[in-house]
């Protein structure tokens, strides 16, 4: 099997979390950039990383990297790539996305058009055809240009990895599955501790916690573009990767996970999503206002994405909610608390300063992940 350079993009601020995930899978890191982690892997690595990575947005196979300052250079360099090595004669190929940062080439539409023409030119010489039916497997191409350096990739995932397939319904302004998983991996939570989201909405955080606690691979119940790449990845490798994921899943894990919300309609959605994910038996959902939060366990972790700015009608309403949270969470004396918000005066409203703060982006929204660290539970 060939060794490839694989690139996993992620949300800004999550690079270290994703790097650790990739290393835990057993692969060597090549480089870490803003929003991207590159690593070395073979064909099996494409299967395993798509199935297992919780914080990556997709997995891409880099097929070319070069400098280009104009469209002529772009065309010529794309034409030199051995596309016949990657795409069969019946393959469906197109540039699904092109982006450019601080580069002389900046028009995404023009970049997409030039790259497609250059690919057709190269494949015409290789296969002896001027036109291609493109009725076979899909080979989406993504172009990323930064400071005139062009990265050319085949997108092995195609549909973003945050689309696990379980979240059929959502509440207002939900956070993505990948961001939710990152919060949990950034926290001190492990499967032996209690986990609570007191404003769980559609349930994404508690569902991701249940998947992590039971070692359920996030991509186990969905498909990927590269499953159709039989010229590059034998079907047996996908079956091996799925078998590995099934063997590592623990359906009988003993987990203490609760999702609370004061909206019973939203809780119905959360329950349905948890059932779709196959983790509903790990989670206890209950209708409860955050002001009424209590817990019988002396140690645990709260991770939550409370309403902020755009979901509440006034600053006063936001501040009142965060004040209520501060009082309620303060009663959980030994617990660690993790809160995501874009509200800049959060600590003042909450009533105490965080031990740690981490800047993150929830989509295009700049947010802060506030971390209040509780006492460590005694060793068993």
Buried (B, 14 or more C-beta within 10 A) or exposed (E): EEEBBBBBBBBEBBBBBBBBBBEEBEBEBBEBEEBBBBBBBBBBBBBBBBBBBBBBBBBBBBBBEBEBEEBEBBBEBBBEBEBBEBBBBEBBBEBBBBEBEEBEBEEBEEBBBBBBBBBBBBBEEBBEEEEBEBEBBBBBBBBBBBEBEBBBBBBBBBBBBBBBBBBEBBBEBBBBBBBBBBBBBBBBBEBEBBBBBBBBBBBBBBBBBBBBBBBBBBBBBBBBBBBBBEBBBBEEBBEBBBEBBEEEBEEEBEBBBBBBBBBEEBBEBBBBBBBBBBBBBBBBBEEBBBEEBEBEEBBBBBBBBBBBBEEBEEEEEBBEBBBBBBEBBBEBEEBBBBBBBBBEEBBEBBEEEBEEEBEBBBEEEEBBBBBBBBEEBEEE
